[in-house]
Amino acid sequence: MSEEIKHKESDRRGMFYMEDDKGITSELTYSILDNGIMLIDHTETRQELEGKGLATRLVKKSVEFAREKNLKIDPLCPFAEVQFDQNKDYADVRADS
């Protein structure tokens, strides 16, 4: 399994993901709204790879991306929301609720 986090973006939607020879192992999808909010709407990890921290790494990468692009994040996805609640150092990019 590759540890490399890949990114693809088109228009105002994007995806961070990792893959292996069987395809995508873990993914995080988002939309960028007109008000500069990055809405994380979905995270998923292939069932046999759950619990290995893959989605956690993708959330961290999305935070780094938001900081680079001067965006705020609305973690709509329940997994991402828990990550934001557990990592107070993400507070600087969390959108006001």
Biopython code that builds the backbone (N, CA, C, O; Angstrom):
import numpy as np
from Bio.PDB.StructureBuilder import StructureBuilder

atoms = [
    (1, "MET", "N", (0.847, -1.190, 0.000)),
    (1, "MET", "CA", (0.000, 0.000, 0.000)),
    (1, "MET", "C", (0.886, 1.244, 0.000)),
    (1, "MET", "O", (1.855, 1.341, 0.753)),
    (2, "SER", "N", (0.538, 2.159, -0.837)),
    (2, "SER", "CA", (1.288, 3.408, -0.907)),
    (2, "SER", "C", (0.857, 4.338, 0.229)),
    (2, "SER", "O", (-0.331, 4.459, 0.530)),
    (3, "GLU", "N", (1.825, 4.984, 0.847)),
    (3, "GLU", "CA", (1.541, 5.949, 1.911)),
    (3, "GLU", "C", (1.346, 7.355, 1.347)),
    (3, "GLU", "O", (1.009, 8.281, 2.084)),
    (4, "GLU", "N", (1.557, 7.512, 0.045)),
    (4, "GLU", "CA", (1.459, 8.819, -0.585)),
    (4, "GLU", "C", (0.011, 9.309, -0.606)),
    (4, "GLU", "O", (-0.902, 8.581, -0.997)),
    (5, "ILE", "N", (-0.176, 10.548, -0.178)),
    (5, "ILE", "CA", (-1.500, 11.164, -0.246)),
    (5, "ILE", "C", (-1.576, 11.937, -1.558)),
    (5, "ILE", "O", (-0.762, 12.818, -1.833)),
    (6, "LYS", "N", (-2.570, 11.582, -2.353)),
    (6, "LYS", "CA", (-2.768, 12.239, -3.641)),
    (6, "LYS", "C", (-3.929, 13.215, -3.530)),
    (6, "LYS", "O", (-4.749, 13.127, -2.617)),
    (7, "HIS", "N", (-3.982, 14.145, -4.473)),
    (7, "HIS", "CA", (-5.018, 15.176, -4.436)),
    (7, "HIS", "C", (-5.497, 15.422, -5.850)),
    (7, "HIS", "O", (-4.693, 15.543, -6.774)),
    (8, "LYS", "N", (-6.785, 15.495, -6.017)),
    (8, "LYS", "CA", (-7.317, 15.939, -7.299)),
    (8, "LYS", "C", (-8.443, 16.911, -7.034)),
    (8, "LYS", "O", (-9.184, 16.799, -6.058)),
    (9, "GLU", "N", (-8.546, 17.875, -7.942)),
    (9, "GLU", "CA", (-9.484, 18.967, -7.766)),
    (9, "GLU", "C", (-10.063, 19.327, -9.126)),
    (9, "GLU", "O", (-9.347, 19.356, -10.127)),
    (10, "SER", "N", (-11.355, 19.599, -9.156)),
    (10, "SER", "CA", (-11.959, 20.124, -10.372)),
    (10, "SER", "C", (-13.059, 21.084, -9.957)),
    (10, "SER", "O", (-13.898, 20.778, -9.110)),
    (11, "ASP", "N", (-13.029, 22.231, -10.569)),
    (11, "ASP", "CA", (-13.979, 23.281, -10.229)),
    (11, "ASP", "C", (-13.896, 23.558, -8.730)),
    (11, "ASP", "O", (-12.846, 23.993, -8.256)),
    (12, "ARG", "N", (-14.947, 23.326, -7.979)),
    (12, "ARG", "CA", (-14.933, 23.627, -6.545)),
    (12, "ARG", "C", (-15.063, 22.364, -5.698)),
    (12, "ARG", "O", (-15.436, 22.429, -4.526)),
    (13, "ARG", "N", (-14.757, 21.223, -6.294)),
    (13, "ARG", "CA", (-14.785, 19.961, -5.549)),
    (13, "ARG", "C", (-13.400, 19.339, -5.596)),
    (13, "ARG", "O", (-12.638, 19.554, -6.538)),
    (14, "GLY", "N", (-13.088, 18.571, -4.573)),
    (14, "GLY", "CA", (-11.785, 17.935, -4.547)),
    (14, "GLY", "C", (-11.785, 16.685, -3.697)),
    (14, "GLY", "O", (-12.771, 16.340, -3.046)),
    (15, "MET", "N", (-10.645, 16.019, -3.724)),
    (15, "MET", "CA", (-10.510, 14.745, -3.028)),
    (15, "MET", "C", (-9.046, 14.519, -2.675)),
    (15, "MET", "O", (-8.161, 14.680, -3.515)),
    (16, "PHE", "N", (-8.801, 14.145, -1.424)),
    (16, "PHE", "CA", (-7.507, 13.631, -0.993)),
    (16, "PHE", "C", (-7.685, 12.129, -0.868)),
    (16, "PHE", "O", (-8.707, 11.661, -0.367)),
    (17, "TYR", "N", (-6.690, 11.370, -1.323)),
    (17, "TYR", "CA", (-6.861, 9.926, -1.283)),
    (17, "TYR", "C", (-5.521, 9.202, -1.293)),
    (17, "TYR", "O", (-4.486, 9.776, -1.632)),
    (18, "MET", "N", (-5.565, 7.940, -0.916)),
    (18, "MET", "CA", (-4.434, 7.031, -0.999)),
    (18, "MET", "C", (-4.921, 5.806, -1.758)),
    (18, "MET", "O", (-6.107, 5.476, -1.739)),
    (19, "GLU", "N", (-3.991, 5.143, -2.422)),
    (19, "GLU", "CA", (-4.392, 3.969, -3.187)),
    (19, "GLU", "C", (-3.311, 2.899, -3.167)),
    (19, "GLU", "O", (-2.152, 3.154, -2.841)),
    (20, "ASP", "N", (-3.727, 1.712, -3.522)),
    (20, "ASP", "CA", (-2.797, 0.603, -3.687)),
    (20, "ASP", "C", (-3.126, -0.079, -5.010)),
    (20, "ASP", "O", (-3.857, 0.482, -5.827)),
    (21, "ASP", "N", (-2.593, -1.286, -5.235)),
    (21, "ASP", "CA", (-2.824, -1.954, -6.515)),
    (21, "ASP", "C", (-4.283, -2.382, -6.712)),
    (21, "ASP", "O", (-4.672, -2.744, -7.822)),
    (22, "LYS", "N", (-5.085, -2.345, -5.657)),
    (22, "LYS", "CA", (-6.508, -2.694, -5.763)),
    (22, "LYS", "C", (-7.387, -1.463, -5.950)),
    (22, "LYS", "O", (-8.592, -1.590, -6.167)),
    (23, "GLY", "N", (-6.791, -0.265, -5.868)),
    (23, "GLY", "CA", (-7.567, 0.963, -6.016)),
    (23, "GLY", "C", (-7.442, 1.849, -4.791)),
    (23, "GLY", "O", (-6.442, 1.805, -4.074)),
    (24, "ILE", "N", (-8.460, 2.647, -4.563)),
    (24, "ILE", "CA", (-8.432, 3.610, -3.458)),
    (24, "ILE", "C", (-8.540, 2.890, -2.115)),
    (24, "ILE", "O", (-9.410, 2.042, -1.915)),
    (25, "THR", "N", (-7.636, 3.246, -1.199)),
    (25, "THR", "CA", (-7.656, 2.664, 0.141)),
    (25, "THR", "C", (-8.407, 3.559, 1.121)),
    (25, "THR", "O", (-9.094, 3.070, 2.018)),
    (26, "SER", "N", (-8.274, 4.872, 0.944)),
    (26, "SER", "CA", (-8.934, 5.831, 1.823)),
    (26, "SER", "C", (-9.136, 7.125, 1.052)),
    (26, "SER", "O", (-8.301, 7.511, 0.233)),
    (27, "GLU", "N", (-10.270, 7.801, 1.328)),
    (27, "GLU", "CA", (-10.556, 9.043, 0.618)),
    (27, "GLU", "C", (-11.268, 10.038, 1.509)),
    (27, "GLU", "O", (-11.964, 9.669, 2.456)),
    (28, "LEU", "N", (-11.082, 11.298, 1.188)),
    (28, "LEU", "CA", (-11.772, 12.410, 1.831)),
    (28, "LEU", "C", (-12.211, 13.334, 0.705)),
    (28, "LEU", "O", (-11.394, 13.746, -0.118)),
    (29, "THR", "N", (-13.497, 13.660, 0.665)),
    (29, "THR", "CA", (-13.995, 14.552, -0.383)),
    (29, "THR", "C", (-14.477, 15.853, 0.240)),
    (29, "THR", "O", (-14.916, 15.896, 1.389)),
    (30, "TYR", "N", (-14.383, 16.912, -0.558)),
    (30, "TYR", "CA", (-14.760, 18.235, -0.070)),
    (30, "TYR", "C", (-15.293, 19.096, -1.200)),
    (30, "TYR", "O", (-15.104, 18.804, -2.381)),
    (31, "SER", "N", (-15.970, 20.175, -0.797)),
    (31, "SER", "CA", (-16.405, 21.235, -1.706)),
    (31, "SER", "C", (-15.893, 22.546, -1.138)),
    (31, "SER", "O", (-15.799, 22.709, 0.078)),
    (32, "ILE", "N", (-15.562, 23.482, -2.018)),
    (32, "ILE", "CA", (-15.173, 24.816, -1.565)),
    (32, "ILE", "C", (-16.327, 25.751, -1.901)),
    (32, "ILE", "O", (-16.681, 25.927, -3.067)),
    (33, "LEU", "N", (-16.899, 26.339, -0.879)),
    (33, "LEU", "CA", (-18.050, 27.215, -1.037)),
    (33, "LEU", "C", (-17.595, 28.630, -1.381)),
    (33, "LEU", "O", (-16.428, 28.974, -1.192)),
    (34, "ASP", "N", (-18.500, 29.433, -1.875)),
    (34, "ASP", "CA", (-18.175, 30.803, -2.286)),
    (34, "ASP", "C", (-17.648, 31.668, -1.148)),
    (34, "ASP", "O", (-16.938, 32.643, -1.392)),
    (35, "ASN", "N", (-17.987, 31.324, 0.090)),
    (35, "ASN", "CA", (-17.565, 32.132, 1.234)),
    (35, "ASN", "C", (-16.202, 31.706, 1.798)),
    (35, "ASN", "O", (-15.829, 32.126, 2.894)),
    (36, "GLY", "N", (-15.458, 30.873, 1.053)),
    (36, "GLY", "CA", (-14.136, 30.453, 1.507)),
    (36, "GLY", "C", (-14.150, 29.326, 2.512)),
    (36, "GLY", "O", (-13.164, 29.087, 3.209)),
    (37, "ILE", "N", (-15.274, 28.631, 2.585)),
    (37, "ILE", "CA", (-15.397, 27.484, 3.487)),
    (37, "ILE", "C", (-15.141, 26.200, 2.691)),
    (37, "ILE", "O", (-15.716, 25.985, 1.625)),
    (38, "MET", "N", (-14.278, 25.369, 3.231)),
    (38, "MET", "CA", (-14.022, 24.044, 2.675)),
    (38, "MET", "C", (-14.897, 23.070, 3.449)),
    (38, "MET", "O", (-14.669, 22.832, 4.635)),
    (39, "LEU", "N", (-15.884, 22.516, 2.790)),
    (39, "LEU", "CA", (-16.856, 21.624, 3.427)),
    (39, "LEU", "C", (-16.406, 20.179, 3.219)),
    (39, "LEU", "O", (-16.474, 19.655, 2.107)),
    (40, "ILE", "N", (-15.947, 19.539, 4.297)),
    (40, "ILE", "CA", (-15.574, 18.121, 4.204)),
    (40, "ILE", "C", (-16.864, 17.315, 4.344)),
    (40, "ILE", "O", (-17.499, 17.312, 5.399)),
    (41, "ASP", "N", (-17.239, 16.635, 3.263)),
    (41, "ASP", "CA", (-18.530, 15.959, 3.278)),
    (41, "ASP", "C", (-18.446, 14.443, 3.396)),
    (41, "ASP", "O", (-19.462, 13.786, 3.622)),
    (42, "HIS", "N", (-17.238, 13.876, 3.245)),
    (42, "HIS", "CA", (-17.169, 12.407, 3.252)),
    (42, "HIS", "C", (-15.742, 11.940, 3.505)),
    (42, "HIS", "O", (-14.792, 12.481, 2.939)),
    (43, "THR", "N", (-15.601, 10.942, 4.354)),
    (43, "THR", "CA", (-14.343, 10.198, 4.472)),
    (43, "THR", "C", (-14.708, 8.722, 4.462)),
    (43, "THR", "O", (-15.741, 8.314, 4.992)),
    (44, "GLU", "N", (-13.843, 7.942, 3.852)),
    (44, "GLU", "CA", (-14.091, 6.500, 3.794)),
    (44, "GLU", "C", (-12.768, 5.776, 3.644)),
    (44, "GLU", "O", (-11.872, 6.223, 2.928)),
    (45, "THR", "N", (-12.661, 4.646, 4.334)),
    (45, "THR", "CA", (-11.497, 3.779, 4.222)),
    (45, "THR", "C", (-11.991, 2.380, 3.906)),
    (45, "THR", "O", (-12.999, 1.928, 4.449)),
    (46, "ARG", "N", (-11.279, 1.704, 3.030)),
    (46, "ARG", "CA", (-11.640, 0.321, 2.691)),
    (46, "ARG", "C", (-11.721, -0.492, 3.985)),
    (46, "ARG", "O", (-10.857, -0.381, 4.855)),
    (47, "GLN", "N", (-12.753, -1.295, 4.096)),
    (47, "GLN", "CA", (-13.085, -1.963, 5.358)),
    (47, "GLN", "C", (-11.902, -2.702, 5.986)),
    (47, "GLN", "O", (-11.684, -2.589, 7.192)),
    (48, "GLU", "N", (-11.150, -3.442, 5.209)),
    (48, "GLU", "CA", (-10.052, -4.231, 5.788)),
    (48, "GLU", "C", (-8.880, -3.376, 6.258)),
    (48, "GLU", "O", (-7.962, -3.878, 6.908)),
    (49, "LEU", "N", (-8.912, -2.080, 5.929)),
    (49, "LEU", "CA", (-7.834, -1.177, 6.338)),
    (49, "LEU", "C", (-8.270, -0.184, 7.414)),
    (49, "LEU", "O", (-7.479, 0.662, 7.831)),
    (50, "GLU", "N", (-9.512, -0.281, 7.861)),
    (50, "GLU", "CA", (-9.998, 0.632, 8.900)),
    (50, "GLU", "C", (-9.178, 0.474, 10.175)),
    (50, "GLU", "O", (-8.682, -0.611, 10.478)),
    (51, "GLY", "N", (-9.043, 1.568, 10.916)),
    (51, "GLY", "CA", (-8.320, 1.530, 12.187)),
    (51, "GLY", "C", (-6.819, 1.698, 12.058)),
    (51, "GLY", "O", (-6.103, 1.597, 13.054)),
    (52, "LYS", "N", (-6.328, 1.952, 10.863)),
    (52, "LYS", "CA", (-4.887, 2.105, 10.647)),
    (52, "LYS", "C", (-4.471, 3.575, 10.534)),
    (52, "LYS", "O", (-3.306, 3.869, 10.266)),
    (53, "GLY", "N", (-5.411, 4.493, 10.737)),
    (53, "GLY", "CA", (-5.086, 5.912, 10.744)),
    (53, "GLY", "C", (-5.055, 6.576, 9.377)),
    (53, "GLY", "O", (-4.594, 7.710, 9.256)),
    (54, "LEU", "N", (-5.535, 5.894, 8.352)),
    (54, "LEU", "CA", (-5.482, 6.465, 7.003)),
    (54, "LEU", "C", (-6.359, 7.704, 6.876)),
    (54, "LEU", "O", (-5.893, 8.741, 6.404)),
    (55, "ALA", "N", (-7.615, 7.615, 7.288)),
    (55, "ALA", "CA", (-8.525, 8.761, 7.191)),
    (55, "ALA", "C", (-8.044, 9.907, 8.089)),
    (55, "ALA", "O", (-8.212, 11.076, 7.741)),
    (56, "THR", "N", (-7.461, 9.586, 9.215)),
    (56, "THR", "CA", (-6.911, 10.611, 10.105)),
    (56, "THR", "C", (-5.828, 11.406, 9.378)),
    (56, "THR", "O", (-5.767, 12.630, 9.496)),
    (57, "ARG", "N", (-4.976, 10.711, 8.628)),
    (57, "ARG", "CA", (-3.926, 11.383, 7.849)),
    (57, "ARG", "C", (-4.526, 12.279, 6.774)),
    (57, "ARG", "O", (-3.991, 13.348, 6.481)),
    (58, "LEU", "N", (-5.642, 11.840, 6.184)),
    (58, "LEU", "CA", (-6.291, 12.650, 5.151)),
    (58, "LEU", "C", (-6.900, 13.916, 5.736)),
    (58, "LEU", "O", (-6.851, 14.975, 5.110)),
    (59, "VAL", "N", (-7.473, 13.816, 6.932)),
    (59, "VAL", "CA", (-8.013, 15.009, 7.588)),
    (59, "VAL", "C", (-6.871, 15.986, 7.876)),
    (59, "VAL", "O", (-7.000, 17.188, 7.645)),
    (60, "LYS", "N", (-5.765, 15.466, 8.376)),
    (60, "LYS", "CA", (-4.608, 16.329, 8.651)),
    (60, "LYS", "C", (-4.134, 17.016, 7.376)),
    (60, "LYS", "O", (-3.812, 18.204, 7.397)),
    (61, "LYS", "N", (-4.089, 16.285, 6.267)),
    (61, "LYS", "CA", (-3.667, 16.860, 4.991)),
    (61, "LYS", "C", (-4.645, 17.949, 4.541)),
    (61, "LYS", "O", (-4.226, 18.965, 3.987)),
    (62, "SER", "N", (-5.945, 17.743, 4.776)),
    (62, "SER", "CA", (-6.934, 18.759, 4.389)),
    (62, "SER", "C", (-6.752, 20.029, 5.216)),
    (62, "SER", "O", (-6.966, 21.132, 4.711)),
    (63, "VAL", "N", (-6.363, 19.884, 6.472)),
    (63, "VAL", "CA", (-6.098, 21.046, 7.327)),
    (63, "VAL", "C", (-4.887, 21.815, 6.787)),
    (63, "VAL", "O", (-4.914, 23.044, 6.714)),
    (64, "GLU", "N", (-3.830, 21.096, 6.410)),
    (64, "GLU", "CA", (-2.647, 21.745, 5.839)),
    (64, "GLU", "C", (-3.022, 22.491, 4.555)),
    (64, "GLU", "O", (-2.569, 23.614, 4.331)),
    (65, "PHE", "N", (-3.847, 21.865, 3.718)),
    (65, "PHE", "CA", (-4.306, 22.470, 2.468)),
    (65, "PHE", "C", (-5.102, 23.747, 2.754)),
    (65, "PHE", "O", (-4.893, 24.773, 2.107)),
    (66, "ALA", "N", (-6.007, 23.676, 3.719)),
    (66, "ALA", "CA", (-6.831, 24.846, 4.077)),
    (66, "ALA", "C", (-5.949, 25.993, 4.563)),
    (66, "ALA", "O", (-6.190, 27.150, 4.221)),
    (67, "ARG", "N", (-4.939, 25.677, 5.353)),
    (67, "ARG", "CA", (-4.025, 26.724, 5.826)),
    (67, "ARG", "C", (-3.282, 27.364, 4.663)),
    (67, "ARG", "O", (-3.132, 28.585, 4.619)),
    (68, "GLU", "N", (-2.816, 26.547, 3.721)),
    (68, "GLU", "CA", (-2.091, 27.072, 2.559)),
    (68, "GLU", "C", (-2.981, 27.984, 1.715)),
    (68, "GLU", "O", (-2.519, 28.998, 1.191)),
    (69, "LYS", "N", (-4.253, 27.621, 1.585)),
    (69, "LYS", "CA", (-5.180, 28.345, 0.709)),
    (69, "LYS", "C", (-6.005, 29.404, 1.451)),
    (69, "LYS", "O", (-6.867, 30.055, 0.862)),
    (70, "ASN", "N", (-5.731, 29.567, 2.750)),
    (70, "ASN", "CA", (-6.453, 30.533, 3.572)),
    (70, "ASN", "C", (-7.962, 30.257, 3.582)),
    (70, "ASN", "O", (-8.775, 31.166, 3.417)),
    (71, "LEU", "N", (-8.311, 28.992, 3.779)),
    (71, "LEU", "CA", (-9.705, 28.563, 3.848)),
    (71, "LEU", "C", (-10.056, 28.179, 5.277)),
    (71, "LEU", "O", (-9.174, 27.884, 6.083)),
    (72, "LYS", "N", (-11.333, 28.183, 5.585)),
    (72, "LYS", "CA", (-11.839, 27.630, 6.841)),
    (72, "LYS", "C", (-12.521, 26.310, 6.502)),
    (72, "LYS", "O", (-13.008, 26.133, 5.386)),
    (73, "ILE", "N", (-12.559, 25.385, 7.453)),
    (73, "ILE", "CA", (-13.148, 24.066, 7.217)),
    (73, "ILE", "C", (-14.411, 23.880, 8.048)),
    (73, "ILE", "O", (-14.438, 24.175, 9.243)),
    (74, "ASP", "N", (-15.452, 23.387, 7.392)),
    (74, "ASP", "CA", (-16.667, 22.929, 8.060)),
    (74, "ASP", "C", (-16.645, 21.406, 7.962)),
    (74, "ASP", "O", (-16.912, 20.856, 6.893)),
    (75, "PRO", "N", (-16.326, 20.705, 9.076)),
    (75, "PRO", "CA", (-16.246, 19.238, 9.028)),
    (75, "PRO", "C", (-17.638, 18.606, 9.145)),
    (75, "PRO", "O", (-18.019, 18.121, 10.211)),
    (76, "LEU", "N", (-18.382, 18.618, 8.049)),
    (76, "LEU", "CA", (-19.727, 18.057, 8.027)),
    (76, "LEU", "C", (-19.704, 16.543, 8.245)),
    (76, "LEU", "O", (-20.582, 15.998, 8.914)),
    (77, "CYS", "N", (-18.721, 15.878, 7.693)),
    (77, "CYS", "CA", (-18.578, 14.431, 7.839)),
    (77, "CYS", "C", (-18.353, 14.103, 9.325)),
    (77, "CYS", "O", (-17.507, 14.726, 9.967)),
    (78, "PRO", "N", (-19.098, 13.136, 9.877)),
    (78, "PRO", "CA", (-18.950, 12.803, 11.304)),
    (78, "PRO", "C", (-17.519, 12.435, 11.706)),
    (78, "PRO", "O", (-17.069, 12.829, 12.782)),
    (79, "PHE", "N", (-16.805, 11.698, 10.877)),
    (79, "PHE", "CA", (-15.428, 11.330, 11.213)),
    (79, "PHE", "C", (-14.549, 12.574, 11.306)),
    (79, "PHE", "O", (-13.783, 12.735, 12.256)),
    (80, "ALA", "N", (-14.668, 13.449, 10.311)),
    (80, "ALA", "CA", (-13.866, 14.682, 10.317)),
    (80, "ALA", "C", (-14.227, 15.546, 11.517)),
    (80, "ALA", "O", (-13.350, 16.165, 12.119)),
    (81, "GLU", "N", (-15.504, 15.594, 11.868)),
    (81, "GLU", "CA", (-15.924, 16.392, 13.019)),
    (81, "GLU", "C", (-15.270, 15.889, 14.304)),
    (81, "GLU", "O", (-14.818, 16.687, 15.126)),
    (82, "VAL", "N", (-15.220, 14.584, 14.476)),
    (82, "VAL", "CA", (-14.562, 14.005, 15.656)),
    (82, "VAL", "C", (-13.074, 14.361, 15.653)),
    (82, "VAL", "O", (-12.515, 14.680, 16.702)),
    (83, "GLN", "N", (-12.429, 14.310, 14.488)),
    (83, "GLN", "CA", (-11.021, 14.669, 14.398)),
    (83, "GLN", "C", (-10.794, 16.124, 14.824)),
    (83, "GLN", "O", (-9.826, 16.427, 15.521)),
    (84, "PHE", "N", (-11.686, 17.016, 14.403)),
    (84, "PHE", "CA", (-11.579, 18.425, 14.783)),
    (84, "PHE", "C", (-11.822, 18.600, 16.283)),
    (84, "PHE", "O", (-11.158, 19.413, 16.925)),
    (85, "ASP", "N", (-12.759, 17.851, 16.839)),
    (85, "ASP", "CA", (-13.026, 17.939, 18.277)),
    (85, "ASP", "C", (-11.841, 17.432, 19.090)),
    (85, "ASP", "O", (-11.570, 17.949, 20.174)),
    (86, "GLN", "N", (-11.135, 16.430, 18.584)),
    (86, "GLN", "CA", (-10.016, 15.830, 19.312)),
    (86, "GLN", "C", (-8.698, 16.582, 19.121)),
    (86, "GLN", "O", (-7.792, 16.450, 19.944)),
    (87, "ASN", "N", (-8.579, 17.357, 18.064)),
    (87, "ASN", "CA", (-7.329, 18.050, 17.747)),
    (87, "ASN", "C", (-7.531, 19.556, 17.842)),
    (87, "ASN", "O", (-7.921, 20.204, 16.870)),
    (88, "LYS", "N", (-7.267, 20.095, 18.999)),
    (88, "LYS", "CA", (-7.485, 21.528, 19.224)),
    (88, "LYS", "C", (-6.589, 22.394, 18.342)),
    (88, "LYS", "O", (-6.891, 23.566, 18.119)),
    (89, "ASP", "N", (-5.482, 21.825, 17.834)),
    (89, "ASP", "CA", (-4.614, 22.609, 16.952)),
    (89, "ASP", "C", (-5.233, 22.817, 15.564)),
    (89, "ASP", "O", (-4.653, 23.514, 14.731)),
    (90, "TYR", "N", (-6.397, 22.222, 15.308)),
    (90, "TYR", "CA", (-7.130, 22.468, 14.060)),
    (90, "TYR", "C", (-8.090, 23.650, 14.205)),
    (90, "TYR", "O", (-8.718, 24.058, 13.228)),
    (91, "ALA", "N", (-8.209, 24.201, 15.405)),
    (91, "ALA", "CA", (-9.194, 25.260, 15.681)),
    (91, "ALA", "C", (-9.009, 26.489, 14.798)),
    (91, "ALA", "O", (-9.982, 27.175, 14.484)),
    (92, "ASP", "N", (-7.773, 26.775, 14.396)),
    (92, "ASP", "CA", (-7.520, 27.969, 13.593)),
    (92, "ASP", "C", (-8.172, 27.909, 12.210)),
    (92, "ASP", "O", (-8.409, 28.947, 11.592)),
    (93, "VAL", "N", (-8.463, 26.700, 11.723)),
    (93, "VAL", "CA", (-9.098, 26.586, 10.404)),
    (93, "VAL", "C", (-10.553, 26.132, 10.475)),
    (93, "VAL", "O", (-11.210, 25.983, 9.444)),
    (94, "ARG", "N", (-11.054, 25.914, 11.681)),
    (94, "ARG", "CA", (-12.443, 25.466, 11.799)),
    (94, "ARG", "C", (-13.389, 26.656, 11.601)),
    (94, "ARG", "O", (-13.234, 27.706, 12.224)),
    (95, "ALA", "N", (-14.357, 26.463, 10.731)),
    (95, "ALA", "CA", (-15.354, 27.515, 10.486)),
    (95, "ALA", "C", (-16.235, 27.668, 11.722)),
    (95, "ALA", "O", (-16.534, 26.693, 12.412)),
    (96, "ASP", "N", (-16.645, 28.907, 11.989)),
    (96, "ASP", "CA", (-17.555, 29.146, 13.109)),
    (96, "ASP", "C", (-18.862, 28.430, 12.829)),
    (96, "ASP", "O", (-19.408, 28.499, 11.728)),
    (97, "SER", "N", (-19.353, 27.738, 13.855)),
    (97, "SER", "CA", (-20.616, 27.013, 13.644)),
    (97, "SER", "C", (-21.811, 27.814, 14.074)),
    (97, "SER", "O", (-22.943, 27.343, 13.961)),
]
sb = StructureBuilder()
sb.init_structure("model")
sb.init_model(0)
sb.init_chain("A")
sb.init_seg("    ")
for serial, (resi, resn, name, xyz) in enumerate(atoms, 1):
    if name == "N":
        sb.init_residue(resn, " ", resi, " ")
    sb.init_atom(name, np.array(xyz, "f"), 0.0, 1.0, " ", f" {name:<3s}", serial, name[0])
structure = sb.get_structure()
